Amino acid sequence: MTQIADNKAALEKKIEVAAHEAGRDPESVRLVAVSKVQPDERIETALATGQRLFGENRVQEALERWSVRRETCPDLRLHLIGPLQTNKVKEAVALFDCIETVDRPKLAAALAQEMERQGRGLPCFIQVNTGEEEQKSGVTPAGLPDLLRACREEYGIDIRGLMCIPPQDEPPAMHFALLAKLAARHDLPDLSMGMSHDFETAVRLGATFVRVGTAFFGSRVS
Ligand SMILES: *Cc1c(COP(=O)(O)O)cnc(C)c1O
């Protein structure tokens, strides 16, 4: 209990300091606890500390971890932060409260159709591949305007913001700054950026959601 409670308190303090340094309201930054691969007792501990916002990167794993807890914890909020295949859209729309990884028209179309079918219009983010890495999902910065237009005009999806995962071998600041610039240009209020090792930089550059796994829960190696 104490370790995770201490981690959470320390993270919140660091977020507060970084926000103040940037002249931002710390309340405008939400801490998403990334619970992928974490053992059950750590999840229970996190819930006991009052944490309610969690991120998961795989639909199947998230279903196993959260579908029962969802029933008992009405204020739980789950963000999908990993790539979504169209054959998992039905489960994803039923389980999650926000999809952060919309990155192609085919996925946007499938999400729109499923949200309509379930009567569950989720806020979504578009994932941008700011480093234009071959293996990484996300739309390229150049492809963003077309995808955003399609989401808004053709599919009627409520796009609230942008999300990115910078290349591992580059300083993240330029990627965060690019994401912030793209969001401002397109009137998008939310920015999901920053992980355990760079969330303070992300907060200084405008993050409204930071996705923190290991610095919250401890190492994922069990
Ligand atoms: C795993 C993961 C995180 C959290 O990573 P940490 O380094 O453990 O904080 C954040 N975002 C995404 C998309 C992830 O897959």
The ligand as an SDF file (V2000), in Angstrom:
LIG
                    3D

 15 15  0  0  0  0  0  0  0  0999 V2000
    3.3170    1.3570  -21.1720 C   0  0  0  0  0  0  0  0  0  0  0  0
    2.8960    2.6660  -21.6800 C   0  0  0  0  0  0  0  0  0  0  0  0
    3.0450    3.8440  -20.9150 C   0  0  0  0  0  0  0  0  0  0  0  0
    3.6750    3.8660  -19.5340 C   0  0  0  0  0  0  0  0  0  0  0  0
    5.0490    3.6220  -19.5930 O   0  0  0  0  0  0  0  0  0  0  0  0
    5.9860    3.8370  -18.3300 P   0  0  0  0  0  0  0  0  0  0  0  0
    7.3200    4.0850  -18.9030 O   0  0  0  0  0  0  0  0  0  0  0  0
    5.9070    2.5770  -17.5310 O   0  0  0  0  0  0  0  0  0  0  0  0
    5.4700    4.9990  -17.5530 O   0  0  0  0  0  0  0  0  0  0  0  0
    2.5920    5.0370  -21.4620 C   0  0  0  0  0  0  0  0  0  0  0  0
    2.0280    5.0950  -22.6810 N   0  0  0  0  0  0  0  0  0  0  0  0
    1.8720    3.9960  -23.4440 C   0  0  0  0  0  0  0  0  0  0  0  0
    1.2550    4.1390  -24.7880 C   0  0  0  0  0  0  0  0  0  0  0  0
    2.3000    2.7530  -22.9780 C   0  0  0  0  0  0  0  0  0  0  0  0
    2.1370    1.6720  -23.7620 O   0  0  0  0  0  0  0  0  0  0  0  0
  1  2  1  0
  2  3  1  0
  2 14  2  0
  3  4  1  0
  3 10  2  0
  4  5  1  0
  5  6  1  0
  6  7  2  0
  6  8  1  0
  6  9  1  0
 10 11  1  0
 11 12  2  0
 12 13  1  0
 12 14  1  0
 14 15  1  0
M  END
$$$$
